[in-house]
Amino acid sequence: MQTSRKFIAAHYMRLFYEGSILFFCVLGLVLAVALGAYLLDLIFSPR
């Protein structure tokens, strides 16, 4: 019983780890797109 509990805990830790990596990848992508749009707006907006 103890080994299965440890296995479940490791499984949830791995899920959380991979989820956080995926979350930060998506967050970085969104920030890059937002920053790119902002810079394009700065460059091409008429003064």
PDBQT receptor file of N, H, CA, C and O in Angstrom, charges set to zero:
ATOM      1  N   MET A   1       0.833  -1.201   0.000  1.00  0.00    +0.000 N 
ATOM      2  CA  MET A   1       0.000   0.000   0.000  1.00  0.00    +0.000 C 
ATOM      3  C   MET A   1       0.874   1.259   0.000  1.00  0.00    +0.000 C 
ATOM      4  O   MET A   1       0.546   2.249  -0.654  1.00  0.00    +0.000 OA
ATOM      5  N   GLN A   2       1.981   1.211   0.736  1.00  0.00    +0.000 N 
ATOM      6  H   GLN A   2       2.247   0.407   1.267  1.00  0.00    +0.000 HD
ATOM      7  CA  GLN A   2       2.851   2.379   0.828  1.00  0.00    +0.000 C 
ATOM      8  C   GLN A   2       3.514   2.684  -0.529  1.00  0.00    +0.000 C 
ATOM      9  O   GLN A   2       3.684   3.846  -0.897  1.00  0.00    +0.000 OA
ATOM     10  N   THR A   3       3.880   1.633  -1.255  1.00  0.00    +0.000 N 
ATOM     11  H   THR A   3       3.741   0.689  -0.956  1.00  0.00    +0.000 HD
ATOM     12  CA  THR A   3       4.547   1.844  -2.535  1.00  0.00    +0.000 C 
ATOM     13  C   THR A   3       3.592   2.484  -3.539  1.00  0.00    +0.000 C 
ATOM     14  O   THR A   3       4.003   3.351  -4.311  1.00  0.00    +0.000 OA
ATOM     15  N   SER A   4       2.333   2.073  -3.541  1.00  0.00    +0.000 N 
ATOM     16  H   SER A   4       2.000   1.369  -2.915  1.00  0.00    +0.000 HD
ATOM     17  CA  SER A   4       1.374   2.648  -4.487  1.00  0.00    +0.000 C 
ATOM     18  C   SER A   4       1.123   4.123  -4.158  1.00  0.00    +0.000 C 
ATOM     19  O   SER A   4       0.942   4.943  -5.059  1.00  0.00    +0.000 OA
ATOM     20  N   ARG A   5       1.114   4.452  -2.871  1.00  0.00    +0.000 N 
ATOM     21  H   ARG A   5       1.261   3.786  -2.140  1.00  0.00    +0.000 HD
ATOM     22  CA  ARG A   5       0.923   5.855  -2.494  1.00  0.00    +0.000 C 
ATOM     23  C   ARG A   5       2.104   6.694  -2.980  1.00  0.00    +0.000 C 
ATOM     24  O   ARG A   5       1.919   7.806  -3.474  1.00  0.00    +0.000 OA
ATOM     25  N   LYS A   6       3.305   6.162  -2.840  1.00  0.00    +0.000 N 
ATOM     26  H   LYS A   6       3.455   5.258  -2.438  1.00  0.00    +0.000 HD
ATOM     27  CA  LYS A   6       4.491   6.876  -3.312  1.00  0.00    +0.000 C 
ATOM     28  C   LYS A   6       4.446   7.018  -4.841  1.00  0.00    +0.000 C 
ATOM     29  O   LYS A   6       4.826   8.054  -5.386  1.00  0.00    +0.000 OA
ATOM     30  N   PHE A   7       3.978   5.967  -5.522  1.00  0.00    +0.000 N 
ATOM     31  H   PHE A   7       3.669   5.125  -5.079  1.00  0.00    +0.000 HD
ATOM     32  CA  PHE A   7       3.873   6.000  -6.976  1.00  0.00    +0.000 C 
ATOM     33  C   PHE A   7       2.872   7.071  -7.417  1.00  0.00    +0.000 C 
ATOM     34  O   PHE A   7       3.122   7.805  -8.373  1.00  0.00    +0.000 OA
ATOM     35  N   ILE A   8       1.750   7.154  -6.721  1.00  0.00    +0.000 N 
ATOM     36  H   ILE A   8       1.547   6.558  -5.944  1.00  0.00    +0.000 HD
ATOM     37  CA  ILE A   8       0.733   8.153  -7.065  1.00  0.00    +0.000 C 
ATOM     38  C   ILE A   8       1.281   9.561  -6.836  1.00  0.00    +0.000 C 
ATOM     39  O   ILE A   8       1.046  10.458  -7.646  1.00  0.00    +0.000 OA
ATOM     40  N   ALA A   9       2.005   9.756  -5.743  1.00  0.00    +0.000 N 
ATOM     41  H   ALA A   9       2.196   9.028  -5.085  1.00  0.00    +0.000 HD
ATOM     42  CA  ALA A   9       2.586  11.065  -5.457  1.00  0.00    +0.000 C 
ATOM     43  C   ALA A   9       3.590  11.454  -6.543  1.00  0.00    +0.000 C 
ATOM     44  O   ALA A   9       3.612  12.603  -6.986  1.00  0.00    +0.000 OA
ATOM     45  N   ALA A  10       4.415  10.509  -6.969  1.00  0.00    +0.000 N 
ATOM     46  H   ALA A  10       4.397   9.576  -6.609  1.00  0.00    +0.000 HD
ATOM     47  CA  ALA A  10       5.390  10.792  -8.018  1.00  0.00    +0.000 C 
ATOM     48  C   ALA A  10       4.683  11.113  -9.329  1.00  0.00    +0.000 C 
ATOM     49  O   ALA A  10       5.120  11.979 -10.086  1.00  0.00    +0.000 OA
ATOM     50  N   HIS A  11       3.582  10.402  -9.590  1.00  0.00    +0.000 N 
ATOM     51  H   HIS A  11       3.227   9.698  -8.975  1.00  0.00    +0.000 HD
ATOM     52  CA  HIS A  11       2.814  10.637 -10.811  1.00  0.00    +0.000 C 
ATOM     53  C   HIS A  11       2.247  12.061 -10.816  1.00  0.00    +0.000 C 
ATOM     54  O   HIS A  11       2.316  12.757 -11.829  1.00  0.00    +0.000 OA
ATOM     55  N   TYR A  12       1.692  12.486  -9.689  1.00  0.00    +0.000 N 
ATOM     56  H   TYR A  12       1.636  11.921  -8.866  1.00  0.00    +0.000 HD
ATOM     57  CA  TYR A  12       1.126  13.831  -9.618  1.00  0.00    +0.000 C 
ATOM     58  C   TYR A  12       2.216  14.898  -9.688  1.00  0.00    +0.000 C 
ATOM     59  O   TYR A  12       2.007  15.962 -10.271  1.00  0.00    +0.000 OA
ATOM     60  N   MET A  13       3.369  14.621  -9.100  1.00  0.00    +0.000 N 
ATOM     61  H   MET A  13       3.539  13.757  -8.626  1.00  0.00    +0.000 HD
ATOM     62  CA  MET A  13       4.471  15.571  -9.182  1.00  0.00    +0.000 C 
ATOM     63  C   MET A  13       4.928  15.734 -10.632  1.00  0.00    +0.000 C 
ATOM     64  O   MET A  13       5.218  16.845 -11.075  1.00  0.00    +0.000 OA
ATOM     65  N   ARG A  14       4.991  14.612 -11.372  1.00  0.00    +0.000 N 
ATOM     66  H   ARG A  14       4.756  13.710 -11.012  1.00  0.00    +0.000 HD
ATOM     67  CA  ARG A  14       5.397  14.689 -12.770  1.00  0.00    +0.000 C 
ATOM     68  C   ARG A  14       4.361  15.447 -13.600  1.00  0.00    +0.000 C 
ATOM     69  O   ARG A  14       4.713  16.240 -14.472  1.00  0.00    +0.000 OA
ATOM     70  N   LEU A  15       3.085  15.197 -13.320  1.00  0.00    +0.000 N 
ATOM     71  H   LEU A  15       2.798  14.553 -12.611  1.00  0.00    +0.000 HD
ATOM     72  CA  LEU A  15       2.025  15.914 -14.028  1.00  0.00    +0.000 C 
ATOM     73  C   LEU A  15       2.135  17.421 -13.771  1.00  0.00    +0.000 C 
ATOM     74  O   LEU A  15       2.032  18.226 -14.696  1.00  0.00    +0.000 OA
ATOM     75  N   PHE A  16       2.345  17.789 -12.508  1.00  0.00    +0.000 N 
ATOM     76  H   PHE A  16       2.429  17.135 -11.756  1.00  0.00    +0.000 HD
ATOM     77  CA  PHE A  16       2.467  19.204 -12.143  1.00  0.00    +0.000 C 
ATOM     78  C   PHE A  16       3.691  19.833 -12.809  1.00  0.00    +0.000 C 
ATOM     79  O   PHE A  16       3.636  20.966 -13.286  1.00  0.00    +0.000 OA
ATOM     80  N   TYR A  17       4.812  19.073 -12.835  1.00  0.00    +0.000 N 
ATOM     81  H   TYR A  17       4.856  18.152 -12.447  1.00  0.00    +0.000 HD
ATOM     82  CA  TYR A  17       6.054  19.558 -13.430  1.00  0.00    +0.000 C 
ATOM     83  C   TYR A  17       5.876  19.824 -14.922  1.00  0.00    +0.000 C 
ATOM     84  O   TYR A  17       6.237  20.890 -15.420  1.00  0.00    +0.000 OA
ATOM     85  N   GLU A  18       5.306  18.829 -15.640  1.00  0.00    +0.000 N 
ATOM     86  H   GLU A  18       5.012  17.963 -15.235  1.00  0.00    +0.000 HD
ATOM     87  CA  GLU A  18       5.110  18.991 -17.079  1.00  0.00    +0.000 C 
ATOM     88  C   GLU A  18       4.093  20.087 -17.369  1.00  0.00    +0.000 C 
ATOM     89  O   GLU A  18       4.238  20.829 -18.340  1.00  0.00    +0.000 OA
ATOM     90  N   GLY A  19       3.061  20.191 -16.529  1.00  0.00    +0.000 N 
ATOM     91  H   GLY A  19       2.942  19.588 -15.740  1.00  0.00    +0.000 HD
ATOM     92  CA  GLY A  19       2.051  21.223 -16.721  1.00  0.00    +0.000 C 
ATOM     93  C   GLY A  19       2.631  22.616 -16.542  1.00  0.00    +0.000 C 
ATOM     94  O   GLY A  19       2.289  23.538 -17.283  1.00  0.00    +0.000 OA
ATOM     95  N   SER A  20       3.516  22.769 -15.551  1.00  0.00    +0.000 N 
ATOM     96  H   SER A  20       3.795  22.020 -14.949  1.00  0.00    +0.000 HD
ATOM     97  CA  SER A  20       4.115  24.082 -15.320  1.00  0.00    +0.000 C 
ATOM     98  C   SER A  20       5.045  24.453 -16.476  1.00  0.00    +0.000 C 
ATOM     99  O   SER A  20       5.108  25.616 -16.874  1.00  0.00    +0.000 OA
ATOM    100  N   ILE A  21       5.769  23.464 -17.019  1.00  0.00    +0.000 N 
ATOM    101  H   ILE A  21       5.718  22.519 -16.696  1.00  0.00    +0.000 HD
ATOM    102  CA  ILE A  21       6.634  23.731 -18.172  1.00  0.00    +0.000 C 
ATOM    103  C   ILE A  21       5.791  24.174 -19.365  1.00  0.00    +0.000 C 
ATOM    104  O   ILE A  21       6.129  25.138 -20.052  1.00  0.00    +0.000 OA
ATOM    105  N   LEU A  22       4.688  23.457 -19.603  1.00  0.00    +0.000 N 
ATOM    106  H   LEU A  22       4.413  22.674 -19.044  1.00  0.00    +0.000 HD
ATOM    107  CA  LEU A  22       3.794  23.806 -20.709  1.00  0.00    +0.000 C 
ATOM    108  C   LEU A  22       3.212  25.199 -20.497  1.00  0.00    +0.000 C 
ATOM    109  O   LEU A  22       3.109  25.990 -21.435  1.00  0.00    +0.000 OA
ATOM    110  N   PHE A  23       2.832  25.490 -19.249  1.00  0.00    +0.000 N 
ATOM    111  H   PHE A  23       2.915  24.847 -18.487  1.00  0.00    +0.000 HD
ATOM    112  CA  PHE A  23       2.247  26.800 -18.927  1.00  0.00    +0.000 C 
ATOM    113  C   PHE A  23       3.244  27.921 -19.208  1.00  0.00    +0.000 C 
ATOM    114  O   PHE A  23       2.880  28.956 -19.766  1.00  0.00    +0.000 OA
ATOM    115  N   PHE A  24       4.507  27.711 -18.817  1.00  0.00    +0.000 N 
ATOM    116  H   PHE A  24       4.802  26.870 -18.363  1.00  0.00    +0.000 HD
ATOM    117  CA  PHE A  24       5.494  28.766 -19.035  1.00  0.00    +0.000 C 
ATOM    118  C   PHE A  24       5.828  28.919 -20.515  1.00  0.00    +0.000 C 
ATOM    119  O   PHE A  24       6.120  30.025 -20.971  1.00  0.00    +0.000 OA
ATOM    120  N   CYS A  25       5.786  27.814 -21.273  1.00  0.00    +0.000 N 
ATOM    121  H   CYS A  25       5.548  26.916 -20.903  1.00  0.00    +0.000 HD
ATOM    122  CA  CYS A  25       6.002  27.911 -22.720  1.00  0.00    +0.000 C 
ATOM    123  C   CYS A  25       4.899  28.744 -23.361  1.00  0.00    +0.000 C 
ATOM    124  O   CYS A  25       5.172  29.626 -24.175  1.00  0.00    +0.000 OA
ATOM    125  N   VAL A  26       3.644  28.459 -22.988  1.00  0.00    +0.000 N 
ATOM    126  H   VAL A  26       3.422  27.742 -22.327  1.00  0.00    +0.000 HD
ATOM    127  CA  VAL A  26       2.513  29.202 -23.548  1.00  0.00    +0.000 C 
ATOM    128  C   VAL A  26       2.581  30.667 -23.123  1.00  0.00    +0.000 C 
ATOM    129  O   VAL A  26       2.300  31.565 -23.916  1.00  0.00    +0.000 OA
ATOM    130  N   LEU A  27       2.954  30.900 -21.868  1.00  0.00    +0.000 N 
ATOM    131  H   LEU A  27       3.182  30.170 -21.223  1.00  0.00    +0.000 HD
ATOM    132  CA  LEU A  27       3.051  32.274 -21.367  1.00  0.00    +0.000 C 
ATOM    133  C   LEU A  27       4.133  33.049 -22.126  1.00  0.00    +0.000 C 
ATOM    134  O   LEU A  27       3.935  34.210 -22.482  1.00  0.00    +0.000 OA
ATOM    135  N   GLY A  28       5.262  32.410 -22.369  1.00  0.00    +0.000 N 
ATOM    136  H   GLY A  28       5.423  31.466 -22.080  1.00  0.00    +0.000 HD
ATOM    137  CA  GLY A  28       6.328  33.053 -23.126  1.00  0.00    +0.000 C 
ATOM    138  C   GLY A  28       5.903  33.363 -24.555  1.00  0.00    +0.000 C 
ATOM    139  O   GLY A  28       6.231  34.420 -25.094  1.00  0.00    +0.000 OA
ATOM    140  N   LEU A  29       5.164  32.428 -25.169  1.00  0.00    +0.000 N 
ATOM    141  H   LEU A  29       4.897  31.569 -24.732  1.00  0.00    +0.000 HD
ATOM    142  CA  LEU A  29       4.671  32.639 -26.528  1.00  0.00    +0.000 C 
ATOM    143  C   LEU A  29       3.723  33.832 -26.571  1.00  0.00    +0.000 C 
ATOM    144  O   LEU A  29       3.822  34.680 -27.458  1.00  0.00    +0.000 OA
ATOM    145  N   VAL A  30       2.803  33.894 -25.608  1.00  0.00    +0.000 N 
ATOM    146  H   VAL A  30       2.723  33.205 -24.888  1.00  0.00    +0.000 HD
ATOM    147  CA  VAL A  30       1.839  35.003 -25.563  1.00  0.00    +0.000 C 
ATOM    148  C   VAL A  30       2.558  36.336 -25.347  1.00  0.00    +0.000 C 
ATOM    149  O   VAL A  30       2.226  37.338 -25.981  1.00  0.00    +0.000 OA
ATOM    150  N   LEU A  31       3.547  36.339 -24.446  1.00  0.00    +0.000 N 
ATOM    151  H   LEU A  31       3.817  35.525 -23.932  1.00  0.00    +0.000 HD
ATOM    152  CA  LEU A  31       4.292  37.573 -24.194  1.00  0.00    +0.000 C 
ATOM    153  C   LEU A  31       5.075  38.004 -25.437  1.00  0.00    +0.000 C 
ATOM    154  O   LEU A  31       5.155  39.195 -25.739  1.00  0.00    +0.000 OA
ATOM    155  N   ALA A  32       5.650  37.039 -26.155  1.00  0.00    +0.000 N 
ATOM    156  H   ALA A  32       5.585  36.071 -25.909  1.00  0.00    +0.000 HD
ATOM    157  CA  ALA A  32       6.406  37.366 -27.359  1.00  0.00    +0.000 C 
ATOM    158  C   ALA A  32       5.485  37.960 -28.421  1.00  0.00    +0.000 C 
ATOM    159  O   ALA A  32       5.845  38.932 -29.085  1.00  0.00    +0.000 OA
ATOM    160  N   VAL A  33       4.295  37.375 -28.583  1.00  0.00    +0.000 N 
ATOM    161  H   VAL A  33       4.003  36.585 -28.044  1.00  0.00    +0.000 HD
ATOM    162  CA  VAL A  33       3.341  37.889 -29.573  1.00  0.00    +0.000 C 
ATOM    163  C   VAL A  33       2.879  39.293 -29.189  1.00  0.00    +0.000 C 
ATOM    164  O   VAL A  33       2.789  40.180 -30.037  1.00  0.00    +0.000 OA
ATOM    165  N   ALA A  34       2.587  39.487 -27.892  1.00  0.00    +0.000 N 
ATOM    166  H   ALA A  34       2.661  38.767 -27.202  1.00  0.00    +0.000 HD
ATOM    167  CA  ALA A  34       2.121  40.801 -27.444  1.00  0.00    +0.000 C 
ATOM    168  C   ALA A  34       3.215  41.852 -27.621  1.00  0.00    +0.000 C 
ATOM    169  O   ALA A  34       2.942  42.970 -28.060  1.00  0.00    +0.000 OA
ATOM    170  N   LEU A  35       4.448  41.494 -27.281  1.00  0.00    +0.000 N 
ATOM    171  H   LEU A  35       4.670  40.587 -26.925  1.00  0.00    +0.000 HD
ATOM    172  CA  LEU A  35       5.554  42.437 -27.423  1.00  0.00    +0.000 C 
ATOM    173  C   LEU A  35       5.810  42.749 -28.898  1.00  0.00    +0.000 C 
ATOM    174  O   LEU A  35       6.077  43.898 -29.253  1.00  0.00    +0.000 OA
ATOM    175  N   GLY A  36       5.731  41.733 -29.753  1.00  0.00    +0.000 N 
ATOM    176  H   GLY A  36       5.515  40.801 -29.465  1.00  0.00    +0.000 HD
ATOM    177  CA  GLY A  36       5.915  41.953 -31.184  1.00  0.00    +0.000 C 
ATOM    178  C   GLY A  36       4.847  42.870 -31.759  1.00  0.00    +0.000 C 
ATOM    179  O   GLY A  36       5.151  43.756 -32.558  1.00  0.00    +0.000 OA
ATOM    180  N   ALA A  37       3.596  42.661 -31.357  1.00  0.00    +0.000 N 
ATOM    181  H   ALA A  37       3.350  41.941 -30.708  1.00  0.00    +0.000 HD
ATOM    182  CA  ALA A  37       2.511  43.517 -31.837  1.00  0.00    +0.000 C 
ATOM    183  C   ALA A  37       2.705  44.948 -31.347  1.00  0.00    +0.000 C 
ATOM    184  O   ALA A  37       2.453  45.901 -32.085  1.00  0.00    +0.000 OA
ATOM    185  N   TYR A  38       3.150  45.097 -30.108  1.00  0.00    +0.000 N 
ATOM    186  H   TYR A  38       3.355  44.324 -29.508  1.00  0.00    +0.000 HD
ATOM    187  CA  TYR A  38       3.386  46.431 -29.543  1.00  0.00    +0.000 C 
ATOM    188  C   TYR A  38       4.509  47.153 -30.295  1.00  0.00    +0.000 C 
ATOM    189  O   TYR A  38       4.405  48.342 -30.596  1.00  0.00    +0.000 OA
ATOM    190  N   LEU A  39       5.586  46.411 -30.592  1.00  0.00    +0.000 N 
ATOM    191  H   LEU A  39       5.670  45.445 -30.347  1.00  0.00    +0.000 HD
ATOM    192  CA  LEU A  39       6.703  47.022 -31.310  1.00  0.00    +0.000 C 
ATOM    193  C   LEU A  39       6.309  47.381 -32.736  1.00  0.00    +0.000 C 
ATOM    194  O   LEU A  39       6.692  48.438 -33.237  1.00  0.00    +0.000 OA
ATOM    195  N   LEU A  40       5.540  46.506 -33.396  1.00  0.00    +0.000 N 
ATOM    196  H   LEU A  40       5.229  45.647 -32.989  1.00  0.00    +0.000 HD
ATOM    197  CA  LEU A  40       5.076  46.816 -34.744  1.00  0.00    +0.000 C 
ATOM    198  C   LEU A  40       4.181  48.043 -34.723  1.00  0.00    +0.000 C 
ATOM    199  O   LEU A  40       4.244  48.881 -35.621  1.00  0.00    +0.000 OA
ATOM    200  N   ASP A  41       3.345  48.147 -33.694  1.00  0.00    +0.000 N 
ATOM    201  H   ASP A  41       3.294  47.465 -32.964  1.00  0.00    +0.000 HD
ATOM    202  CA  ASP A  41       2.472  49.312 -33.569  1.00  0.00    +0.000 C 
ATOM    203  C   ASP A  41       3.304  50.580 -33.359  1.00  0.00    +0.000 C 
ATOM    204  O   ASP A  41       2.979  51.634 -33.906  1.00  0.00    +0.000 OA
ATOM    205  N   LEU A  42       4.366  50.476 -32.574  1.00  0.00    +0.000 N 
ATOM    206  H   LEU A  42       4.629  49.620 -32.130  1.00  0.00    +0.000 HD
ATOM    207  CA  LEU A  42       5.237  51.637 -32.353  1.00  0.00    +0.000 C 
ATOM    208  C   LEU A  42       5.932  52.049 -33.647  1.00  0.00    +0.000 C 
ATOM    209  O   LEU A  42       6.058  53.238 -33.940  1.00  0.00    +0.000 OA
ATOM    210  N   ILE A  43       6.383  51.055 -34.424  1.00  0.00    +0.000 N 
ATOM    211  H   ILE A  43       6.281  50.089 -34.186  1.00  0.00    +0.000 HD
ATOM    212  CA  ILE A  43       7.160  51.353 -35.627  1.00  0.00    +0.000 C 
ATOM    213  C   ILE A  43       6.268  51.924 -36.728  1.00  0.00    +0.000 C 
ATOM    214  O   ILE A  43       6.626  52.910 -37.374  1.00  0.00    +0.000 OA
ATOM    215  N   PHE A  44       5.108  51.303 -36.940  1.00  0.00    +0.000 N 
ATOM    216  H   PHE A  44       4.818  50.502 -36.416  1.00  0.00    +0.000 HD
ATOM    217  CA  PHE A  44       4.289  51.642 -38.103  1.00  0.00    +0.000 C 
ATOM    218  C   PHE A  44       3.170  52.631 -37.806  1.00  0.00    +0.000 C 
ATOM    219  O   PHE A  44       2.444  53.024 -38.719  1.00  0.00    +0.000 OA
ATOM    220  N   SER A  45       3.014  53.042 -36.553  1.00  0.00    +0.000 N 
ATOM    221  H   SER A  45       3.604  52.723 -35.811  1.00  0.00    +0.000 HD
ATOM    222  CA  SER A  45       1.942  53.997 -36.265  1.00  0.00    +0.000 C 
ATOM    223  C   SER A  45       2.370  55.392 -36.712  1.00  0.00    +0.000 C 
ATOM    224  O   SER A  45       3.491  55.819 -36.435  1.00  0.00    +0.000 OA
ATOM    225  N   PRO A  46       1.484  56.099 -37.401  1.00  0.00    +0.000 N 
ATOM    226  CA  PRO A  46       1.827  57.472 -37.821  1.00  0.00    +0.000 C 
ATOM    227  C   PRO A  46       1.902  58.395 -36.621  1.00  0.00    +0.000 C 
ATOM    228  O   PRO A  46       1.066  58.333 -35.720  1.00  0.00    +0.000 OA
ATOM    229  N   ARG A  47       2.904  59.242 -36.617  1.00  0.00    +0.000 N 
ATOM    230  H   ARG A  47       3.584  59.292 -37.349  1.00  0.00    +0.000 HD
ATOM    231  CA  ARG A  47       3.085  60.166 -35.498  1.00  0.00    +0.000 C 
ATOM    232  C   ARG A  47       2.058  61.294 -35.580  1.00  0.00    +0.000 C 
ATOM    233  O   ARG A  47       2.043  62.179 -34.725  1.00  0.00    +0.000 OA
TER     234      ARG A  47
